[in-house]
Amino acid sequence: MSLNLQSDVSLKAFNSFGVDVRARLFAEAHDDEDAREALSLAAQRNVPLLVIGGGSNLLLTRDVEALVLRMASRGIRILSEDGEQVLVEAEAGEPWHPFVQWSLAQGLNGLENLSLIPGTVGAAPMQNIGAYGVEIKDLFAGLTALDRQTGELRDFTTEECAFAYRDSLFKREVGRWLILRVRFRLSRLASLRLDYGPVRQRLVEMGIEVPTATDVSQAICAIRSEKLPNPVELGNAGSFFKNPVVPFGLAERIRAEHADLVSYPAGDGLSKLAAGWLIERAGWKGFREGDAGVHRLQALVLVNYGQATGTQLLQLAQRIQADIRARFGVELEIEPNVL
Ligand code: EPU
């Protein structure tokens, strides 16, 4: 029994919004045994178990009457190599970006577009993290999770995870699965994705004609650093809303009034709209009330200037949702988990 169980712990350092709420109980899991022990302790004490990774996709609106378990398990390994294909496994508590850097340092390609995303390996499949034209489902090769109902381990294939845009089985079956480790199929050969947004242009500006995966990673780090606030300096949870998928007809009605609307075809007569564009056009970019605000460079990101509470941030989000609904007839869905 190695779990260090603490009572009444501030979660300020464990959520990237920097919201200061307290957890009734708190522990860190360094291995599978710790996770199992936390499961049974929560049951014994009759409190829910809340599992967190980097806390970078989380909005806490009040004290947490639960056992908060931070996944802190570490370890990265190459499981097998087959020609240029390499199967890699990482423990849930590995921080995401250092894992991406590790893979690039091994000469393994695939994760470069997902550079500088906050959070942990174990949290990445929850919302199928994605950026610059790549989602983790594209590199995913399986994961092992603990079934919180039966205490048994289960391996999931890509199909079983039911990945979709910022969505997965694990997000839908909240509280059922505790992700312990994740596997990725990476490649010794580079097959770079440069088409999304400003990636190619940035490489040109960097003077790189024939980019490597490491070059792409550096370009993406530069792009992200310019637009997205560093949570260490300014509390935030990345994009606060999903880009809404709407019927093509609605997108075209908005475009008839706003020729510069940013949208992408989403198949089946649907269009995906840039929520950042909608929010900026509605005048919210740079808005601040107290310590809750909308980032001045990226309207999709809500920020905590210091002492904002989760409720204040949520209320700001709800005002934005109501305004976007009234102006454009579009429903914005909140992206992080709100507790
Ligand atoms: N835009 C605006 N105003 C803004 C922000 C964006 O007009 O304030 C426009 C941009 O000009 C651009 C379009 O919206 O034409 C898209 O912007 P951007 O490329 O910055 O991407 P995004 O749609 O705002 C999504 C992801 C990000 C991811 C980037 C790059 C979601 C919810 N967000 O943002 O993911 O890094 O694309 O792939 O899908 C996250 O999920 O936390 C996240 C940061």
Residues whose N, C-alpha, C, O or C-beta is under 5 A from the ligand:
A	BS01	EPU	G130 A131 Y132 G133 G197 A237 G238 S239 F241 K242 N243 V262 A274 G276 W277 E280 L297 Q298 A299 L300
